């Protein structure tokens, strides 16, 4: 074991044991040099190894901090987007809101979304899911989703342009309706097809979600079809692995 690995191993042990808690500042370089008796370069190499692992993050200035865990959002995808679950009125007669926001609020979190809307040529896999021709256009609703003002997920929904032009889905703000906005305009999603890929984030995703190093994401693509098999929507959600828990209930029928 090298000297730098020795420092990294000891600091890792302290973090895992809770002696250095999430959000706590690491000792300064001078303090670490005094504690371990090694050079500044060796201390920096040991701390850098923990940054690369994602256990330590860089704060403002040159400070280093123990990575603070995010309270996980628990997703029950068995009932996510169930029309019956979200068609009922909320407290004091209010209509049920955005389904993601409802799930977060039920767990005691404060949901918020930044929404933008544009007409785009969608990515290739989205175009294929929607059955669009080469060069075909889709309406894209792109959202950065926050819980307690911390970025938690990216959610991009794509719709064939001709289906939603002139509807509330073109508005760059939160929109909702009992049973879902698509259903409210007569477009009923009868079947969903899900695809999940686990990968490392792109640079843009890392910046938008403020991801520490070594944080994988799950890319969840859900395509909704009507009863005749016509695709109505393709939603691509980027879920950082350090702040989400996914649940499914599958029957054996």
C-alpha positions as CSV (number, residue, x, y, z in Angstrom):
1,X,0.0,0.0,0.0
2,X,1.4,3.4,-1.0
3,X,1.4,6.3,1.4
4,X,-1.4,8.0,-0.5
5,X,-3.5,4.8,-0.3
6,X,-2.8,4.6,3.4
7,X,-4.2,8.1,3.9
8,X,-7.2,7.3,1.7
9,X,-7.9,4.1,3.5
10,X,-7.8,5.6,6.9
11,X,-10.1,8.5,5.9
12,X,-12.4,6.1,4.2
13,X,-12.6,4.1,7.4
14,X,-13.5,7.2,9.4
15,X,-16.2,8.1,7.0
16,X,-17.7,4.7,7.0
17,X,-17.6,4.5,10.8
18,X,-19.3,7.9,11.1
19,X,-16.4,9.6,12.7
20,X,-16.5,12.0,9.7
21,X,-20.2,12.6,9.0
22,X,-21.8,13.7,5.8
23,X,-21.3,17.4,5.2
24,X,-18.3,17.6,7.6
25,X,-15.2,19.3,6.4
26,X,-12.1,17.2,6.1
27,X,-9.1,18.3,8.1
28,X,-6.9,20.8,6.3
29,X,-3.9,19.7,4.3
30,X,-1.7,21.1,7.1
31,X,-3.6,19.0,9.7
32,X,-3.4,15.9,7.6
33,X,0.4,16.4,7.0
34,X,0.9,16.7,10.7
35,X,-1.3,13.7,11.5
36,X,0.2,11.3,9.0
37,X,3.7,12.8,8.7
38,X,3.7,12.8,4.9
39,X,4.2,15.5,2.3
40,X,1.6,17.9,0.9
41,X,1.7,16.1,-2.4
42,X,1.1,12.7,-0.8
43,X,-1.8,14.1,1.3
44,X,-3.4,15.6,-1.8
45,X,-3.1,12.3,-3.7
46,X,-4.8,10.5,-0.8
47,X,-7.7,12.9,-0.7
48,X,-8.0,13.0,-4.5
49,X,-8.6,9.2,-4.5
50,X,-11.6,9.8,-2.2
51,X,-12.9,12.6,-4.5
52,X,-12.6,10.2,-7.5
53,X,-14.6,7.6,-5.5
54,X,-17.3,10.1,-4.7
55,X,-16.9,9.9,-0.9
56,X,-15.5,13.4,-0.8
57,X,-16.6,16.5,-2.6
58,X,-15.0,19.9,-3.2
59,X,-16.8,22.9,-1.7
60,X,-16.4,26.6,-2.3
61,X,-12.7,27.6,-2.4
62,X,-10.4,24.7,-1.8
63,X,-12.3,23.0,1.0
64,X,-13.1,19.3,0.9
65,X,-16.2,17.8,2.5
66,X,-17.6,14.4,3.2
67,X,-20.3,13.7,0.7
68,X,-23.7,14.3,2.3
69,X,-26.3,11.7,1.4
70,X,-29.5,12.7,-0.2
71,X,-32.7,11.4,1.4
72,X,-34.0,9.0,-1.3
73,X,-37.2,9.5,-3.1
74,X,-39.1,6.1,-3.2
75,X,-40.8,5.5,-6.5
76,X,-43.5,2.9,-6.7
77,X,-43.6,2.3,-10.5
78,X,-46.4,-0.2,-10.1
79,X,-48.8,2.7,-9.5
80,X,-46.9,5.6,-11.1
81,X,-49.1,7.2,-13.7
82,X,-52.1,5.1,-12.6
83,X,-55.2,7.2,-13.8
84,X,-57.3,5.9,-11.0
85,X,-54.7,6.9,-8.3
86,X,-54.4,10.4,-9.6
87,X,-58.0,11.1,-10.7
88,X,-59.3,11.8,-7.3
89,X,-59.5,15.2,-5.7
90,X,-56.8,16.3,-3.3
91,X,-57.1,17.9,0.2
92,X,-59.9,20.4,0.6
93,X,-61.3,19.6,-2.9
94,X,-58.2,20.5,-4.8
95,X,-57.5,18.4,-7.9
96,X,-54.6,16.1,-7.8
97,X,-51.4,17.7,-9.1
98,X,-48.5,16.6,-11.1
99,X,-48.0,12.9,-10.4
100,X,-44.3,13.3,-9.6
101,X,-45.0,16.2,-7.3
102,X,-47.8,14.2,-5.6
103,X,-45.5,11.3,-4.9
104,X,-42.8,13.6,-3.4
105,X,-45.3,15.5,-1.3
106,X,-46.7,12.2,0.1
107,X,-43.2,11.5,1.5
108,X,-43.0,14.9,3.1
109,X,-40.8,16.6,0.5
110,X,-41.3,20.0,-1.1
111,X,-41.3,19.4,-4.9
112,X,-40.5,22.1,-7.5
113,X,-39.9,21.9,-11.3
114,X,-38.2,24.1,-13.8
115,X,-40.0,23.6,-17.1
116,X,-39.1,24.5,-20.7
117,X,-41.1,23.6,-23.9
118,X,-39.8,23.5,-27.4
119,X,-40.4,21.8,-30.8
120,X,-37.4,19.6,-31.6
121,X,-36.1,16.8,-33.7
122,X,-35.9,14.3,-30.8
123,X,-33.0,11.9,-30.1
124,X,-32.9,8.8,-32.3
125,X,-34.2,6.4,-29.6
126,X,-37.1,8.7,-28.8
127,X,-37.9,9.1,-32.5
128,X,-38.1,5.4,-32.8
129,X,-40.3,5.0,-29.8
130,X,-42.7,7.5,-31.1
131,X,-42.6,6.0,-34.6
132,X,-41.6,9.4,-36.2
133,X,-39.9,9.6,-39.6
134,X,-36.4,10.9,-40.0
135,X,-36.6,14.6,-39.4
136,X,-40.0,14.3,-37.7
137,X,-40.7,16.9,-35.0
138,X,-41.9,16.4,-31.4
139,X,-42.9,18.7,-28.7
140,X,-40.4,18.4,-25.8
141,X,-41.3,19.3,-22.3
142,X,-38.0,19.3,-20.3
143,X,-38.0,19.5,-16.6
144,X,-35.4,19.8,-13.8
145,X,-37.1,18.4,-10.7
146,X,-36.1,19.6,-7.3
147,X,-36.9,18.2,-3.8
148,X,-36.4,20.7,-1.0
149,X,-34.5,22.9,-3.5
150,X,-32.0,20.1,-4.3
151,X,-31.9,18.8,-7.9
152,X,-33.2,15.2,-8.0
153,X,-34.0,14.3,-11.6
154,X,-34.3,15.3,-15.2
155,X,-37.6,14.4,-17.0
156,X,-38.0,15.1,-20.7
157,X,-41.4,14.2,-22.2
158,X,-41.8,14.1,-26.0
159,X,-45.1,14.1,-27.9
160,X,-45.8,13.9,-31.6
161,X,-46.3,17.5,-32.5
162,X,-49.7,17.2,-34.2
163,X,-51.2,15.6,-31.0
164,X,-50.5,18.4,-28.5
165,X,-50.1,21.7,-30.4
166,X,-52.7,24.1,-28.8
167,X,-53.0,22.1,-25.6
168,X,-51.8,22.9,-22.1
169,X,-48.8,20.7,-22.7
170,X,-47.3,23.6,-24.8
171,X,-47.2,25.9,-21.7
172,X,-43.8,26.2,-20.1
173,X,-45.1,25.7,-16.6
174,X,-46.5,22.9,-14.4
175,X,-49.7,21.6,-15.8
176,X,-52.0,18.9,-14.5
177,X,-55.5,17.5,-14.8
178,X,-57.3,14.7,-13.0
179,X,-56.2,11.5,-14.7
180,X,-53.4,13.2,-16.6
181,X,-53.3,16.0,-19.1
182,X,-53.2,13.7,-22.1
183,X,-56.4,11.9,-20.9
184,X,-58.1,15.3,-20.4
185,X,-57.7,16.0,-24.1
186,X,-58.9,12.6,-25.1
187,X,-55.6,10.8,-25.5
188,X,-55.7,7.8,-23.2
189,X,-52.5,5.9,-22.5
190,X,-53.6,2.3,-22.2
191,X,-50.2,0.6,-22.1
192,X,-46.7,1.6,-21.0
193,X,-43.4,0.1,-22.1
194,X,-40.4,0.7,-19.9
195,X,-36.7,0.5,-20.6
196,X,-34.1,1.1,-17.9
197,X,-30.4,1.7,-18.6
198,X,-27.8,2.3,-15.9
199,X,-24.8,4.3,-17.0
200,X,-22.5,7.1,-16.0
201,X,-24.0,10.6,-16.6
202,X,-23.1,13.0,-19.4
203,X,-21.2,16.2,-18.5
204,X,-24.4,18.2,-19.0
205,X,-26.4,15.9,-16.7
206,X,-23.7,16.1,-14.0
207,X,-23.9,19.9,-14.1
208,X,-27.7,20.1,-14.1
209,X,-28.0,17.6,-11.2
210,X,-24.9,18.8,-9.3
211,X,-23.6,15.2,-9.3
212,X,-20.5,14.4,-7.3
213,X,-17.9,12.2,-9.0
214,X,-18.6,8.5,-9.5
215,X,-22.4,8.9,-9.4
216,X,-24.2,6.6,-11.9
217,X,-27.6,7.4,-13.2
218,X,-30.6,5.3,-14.3
219,X,-32.1,6.3,-17.6
220,X,-35.8,5.4,-17.5
221,X,-37.6,5.5,-20.9
222,X,-41.4,5.1,-20.7
223,X,-43.4,5.1,-23.9
224,X,-47.2,5.3,-23.6
225,X,-49.5,3.8,-26.2
226,X,-53.3,4.1,-26.8
227,X,-55.5,1.0,-27.0
228,X,-54.7,0.7,-30.7
229,X,-51.0,0.7,-30.1
230,X,-50.3,4.2,-31.3
231,X,-47.5,5.9,-29.3
232,X,-48.6,9.1,-27.6
233,X,-45.7,10.1,-25.4
234,X,-42.1,9.1,-24.7
235,X,-40.7,10.2,-21.3
236,X,-37.0,10.0,-20.6
237,X,-36.1,10.4,-16.9
238,X,-32.6,10.6,-15.5
239,X,-32.4,9.4,-11.9
240,X,-29.2,9.8,-10.0
241,X,-28.3,6.6,-8.2
242,X,-27.6,8.3,-4.9
243,X,-31.1,9.8,-4.4
244,X,-33.7,7.3,-5.7
245,X,-35.2,4.0,-4.7
246,X,-37.4,2.1,-7.2
247,X,-40.1,-0.4,-6.3
248,X,-42.1,-2.7,-8.5
249,X,-44.9,-5.1,-7.6
250,X,-45.2,-7.9,-10.1
251,X,-47.9,-10.6,-10.0
252,X,-47.2,-14.2,-10.9
253,X,-50.2,-14.5,-13.2
